[in-house]
Amino acid sequence: MIKYLDLKRVNTPYEEEMRKAMADVFQSGWYLKGEATRRFEEHYADYIGTRYCIGCGNGLDALTLIFRAYKEMGVMQEGDEVIVPANTYIASILAITENNLKPVLVEPDIHTLQIDDNLIEQAITSRTKAIMIVHLYGRCAYTERIGDICRQHNLKLIEDNAQAHGCNFQFSTLNSQLKKTGALGDAAGHSFYPTKNLGAFGDAGAVTTDDEELADIIRALGNYGSARHYVFDYVGRNSRIDELQAAILDAKLKCLDETNAKRKEIASLYINKVYHPLIVIPQSDRDSVWHIFPVLCERRDELQSYLKAHGVETEIHYPVPPHHQKCYAEWKGLSFPVTERIHREELSIPCHPAMTQEEVATVIRLLNAF
């Protein structure tokens, strides 16, 4: 059986270093808001290329705290609108509605599966305060046009970087500057769920930003609303990364570029060697760290069953789009044909750094023989 993702195999090469990191936390006797957290926040901010990193409980909290902090700063207020891709995981949208803000769904480009920057401006109204881009599947969603739109309309740019740790964007100007996702907008939310390219051994997340005021408020909000012991400036919540997860992430961060490179090698083989007329392979016009390798197929369910029968596990990301979910019943009548096609046809095939050459070759052979 070729597993879709074998976390034990993925983590085994780094077992000794992670055991040491966990032992160091145990020996320290300090399990929250300690040296391991400080060290990881500093290293991750340096890696992403921002001034600040604030660890929190998970990726959803990271996004939710960004919007909450902007409300505390007076940048946003209840009822304001946030443009967000219609094709995304539900967490992107939950963070908006949790803050009593209004998501405005915009279709993706079928070729990139990311938000279509040609459709953004027509969705802007007098209540629009931000655009959230989602680097879905590990692929960069940012374009220079999106940056221009945000500047022209004075909008905050928020990145959902839950799936794209280590992904890059190459600017055509600014001396061809290269920046990482998570440093392209005003603030970014990151998830370190165990399956992510940089995954913890439980739930964990972070916010990255260059905005000192925003960073200070987010840190306080995630600590019950307190920046000073027993002094509460905000009605906050408990959302803090723990020392154990921070230590594990710091140990794995050193290997992230290496494991991303392995994912890219596998993706390149898929892109260049799968030739089935019914299977649409992702285009490689933007950088991707291939958290997910999504193919589209009109006979998706049949393809999934075929691969399973031949010993290959797959996943569907995601079978039901946000506007068809019961929790957002008010969107039931909305139509987003491109999003609906993606959610109807998408199949995720194995693409992780522990895969062997033989396993990759088997997946390619089976896809071409479907």
N, C-alpha and C positions, 0 to 999 in steps of 0.2 A: 504494500500500500504506500503510495506517495501522498503524504499528508499535505493538506493545504498550508499549514504552518506547524512546525514541530518546535515548540518553544524550548524543550529540553535540549534538543540538538543545537538550536541557535545560541543558547546560553552556555553550553558546556565548555567551549574554548576559553571562557573568561571566568570559569568557576573558581579557580584559585584566588584571583584578584578580588572577586566579589565576596568570597568567604573571609578574606582578610579585612575587607571594608566593613562587613557586618560584625566581625570580631572587635574591630576598633570601636565601633559604636557601643557594643556591649561593655567593653572595658572602660569607656568614657563615663558611664553612668549618667549620661545626658541624652535624652531621647526626643526632645522637641526644641526647636529654635536654638540649636547649638552650632558647633563648629562645622559639622558635616553639611548642614544646610547652608551656612554662610559660604563655605568653600564651593559647593555645587552652584549656588546662585552666581557667584563671581565667575566661575569657569564657564557656565552656560551663557551668561551675558557676553563674555569675551568671545565665545564661539559664534553666537548669533550676530554680534556686532552692535549691541545696544549698551547704554549706560547702566541699565537696571534690569534685574531679574527678580521676581517675587514668587517664591514657591507657594503653592496652594494645594488643596485637596485633590483636584482632578481638573480635566480640561474644561468641563462645563462650568465649574466654578470660576476658572480663569476668565472665560468670556463674560460670564454674568457679572463678575466683579469689575471688569472694565466698564461696562455700561453703567453699573451702579456708581462708580467713581465719577464718571462724567456727569451723572445727575447731581451728585454732591457738589461738583464744581460749577454747576449751573450751565454747563455746555448743552445738556439735554434735559427735557422734562417729559413727564408722562404724556403719551399721545404723539410724540415725535416719531418720525419714520426712519427706518433703517433699511436700505436696499441690501438684499441678500440673494444668493443664487437659489433658484427653485430646486435645483439638483444638489442636495446636500444631505448629510446626516442630520437627524432631528435636533441634535444638541446646538447646532448653530442658531436655530430658530428659537429654541427654548430659552436661550440666554437673553434674547430680545424681549420676548413676551413676559419673562420673569420680572422684567423691569418696567412692565406696562408701557413698553414702546411697541410700535406697529411695524411688523416685517412687511416689506414690499418685495414680492418674489419676482425675480428676473430670470428668464430662460438662459440655459447654457448654449454654447456653440457646440454643435454635434461633433465637430472635428477635434476639439480639445477637451470636451466634457466640462469645461470651466465656464464661469459666468461670461456672457457675450457682451463685450464692451461696446458693441454697436447699439445695444438696447438700453444701456444704463441711463443716458441723459433724458430719454422720454419718460422715465419713471420718476424723475426728480420733481418734487413739489416744494411749496413754501415750508412744509413741515419736515422735509428731509434734512437729517443732521449727520448721517454717516452712511458709508458703504462698508459692508463686511464682505471680504473676499474669502473664499474657502479653498485652500490648496488641496483639493480633493484627490484621493488616490496617491498622494505624494507628488503631484504635479503642480508647478508654479502657476497660480491663477493671475498673478499681477501682470499688467501691461502698462507701458508708459502713458497710454491714453487714459487709463483709469487714474493714474497719478495726476494727469492734467485736469481731468474732470473734478477731482477732489479739490484741487487748488482753485479752479475757476469758480466753483460753487461753495467754497469754504466748508467742505465736508470733512469729517474725520474719516480716516481709513483704518479699519480694524481688520486684522488678519486672523482667521481660524487656521492655525498652523498645527493642528492636532496630528496630521498625517504626513508632514513634510519636513521633519527635522533634517537639516543639512542641505536642503534644496537651494539652488542659486538662481539669481536673475541677473542677466547681463544688460546693462544700460547701453543704449546706442550713443548717448551723449555722456557728458561728465567723464571724459577720458575713458570711455568704455568700462565704467566702474562696475564691479561685481559685488552684489550684496546678497545676503541670505534671506530667505523667507523668515518672517519674524522680526525683520529689521526694515521692512519696506514701507510700513505704514506708521500710524501714530501709536499703536499698541497691538500686541498679538497675544492670543491665547494658545497654550501648548498643552497637549495631553501626553502623559507618559504611561498610559494603560499598557499592560504587559505585552500586547501584540504589536505595539508601535515600533518604529525603527529604533527609537531610543525608549525602551520599555522598562518600567520598574517591576517590582515583584508584588505589586498591588496597585491601588489607585494613587495617582499623583499628577500634578499639573504645575503650570507656571505662567506668569505674564512677563513679557519683555516690552520695554519702552525706553525712550530717551527723555520722557517727561517726568521730571523730579516730583512735581506736585501730584501727578497721577499715581506714580509709584508709591508715594507716602500714603496716599488715601487708600489704595488697594491693599497695602500691607496692614493698615489699621482695620479696614473692613473685614479682612480675613482673620483678624485676631479679636473677634467680638466687638469690633469698633474702637479698639484701644491702641493708641500709640505709646501711652505711658501706663505703667502698672496701676490697675484699678481706676483709671480715668478713661471714660468712654465718650468720645466725641461724635460717634456715629452709632446708629442701630446696626450692628454688624452681625457676623456669623462666625462659626468656627470652620475655617478652611485653611489648614496649614499642612505643608509637606512635613513628614516626620523624618527624623535623623537617619533611620534605616534606609528609607527609599532614596533620600538624598545621597547617601554614601554609595548605594548601588548604582544610581544614575551617574554619579561622578566617575565611578570606575568604568562604566560602559561608554561614557562620552568619549574617552580616548580612542575608542575603536569605531566610532560612528562612521567616519569617512570611509574607513576600510570596508565595513559591512554594506554601506550604501554602494560602494564601487562594485561589490559582488552582485548586488541586486541589479545594477545597471548592466553588468555583463550578461546576466540571464535574460534581462529584458531585450537587450540587443539581439540575442539569439532568436528570441520569439519574433521580434520585428522583422528580422531578415530571413527567417526560415519557415515561417508559417504562411502558406499560400492558399488556404482554402477559400473559395469564392463566397461562402456563406458566413465566414468569420471575419469581422472587422477588427483589425489590430490597431492599437493606438498609434497616432502619428507622434514623431519625436521632435517637433519643432520647438518645444520648451523643455527646460531642465525638469527632470523628475527623479525622485529617489525611490519610486516604485514601491511605496508601502502596499499598494494594491496594483496588480496588473489586470486591468479590465478589458475584456473583449466583448464585442457586441455580436449577437447572433439571433436572427429571427426565430430560430428553432432552439432557443436557449435551454428550455427544460429538457428537450430531447438530447442536446449536447451534454448537459450535466449528467443525465442518466447514463449516457454512453461512456463518459469518462469514469464515472463511479464503477460501472460494470467492469472496466479495465483497470481498476485499482488506483484511480487518481481522484483525490478529494478536491472539491471546489467550493466556493462561497458565492453568494449573491449580495452585492452591495449597490443598491438596497432594493428589496422586492416591492416596497410600497413607498411612493414619494410623499413628502411632508403634507402636501395639500390634499392627499387622500387619507390621511390619518384621522382616526376618530377624535383625537384630542384637539384637532383644529377643524371641527365639523363645519364651521362657518365658511371654510374654503371649498366645501364639497362641490360647488358648481363651477369652480375655476378650471380653466383649461390651459395646460402647458404641454403641448404635443411633444416637444423635444425632450423635456424631462420625462414624460410618460414613456416615450420610446426607450430611453436609457434604462429606466427602472424595469421595463418589460424585457429588455434584451441583454442586460449586463450580466456577465459571468466572470468571476475572478478566478484566475488559474494560479497555481503555486508559483511564487517568486520570492524566495527568501534566501539569506546567505548561507544556510546549511545545506542547500540542495547540491547533489552531486551532478557531474556532467551527464552521467547515465540517466538520472531522473529527468533532467531537462530534455535530453534527447528523446526520452520516452514520451513526454508530454507533447513535444513537437510532432513526433511520428503519429501519435493518436489524433491530434488536431487535424493534421493533413489527411488522415484516413477516414475522418468522420463522413 
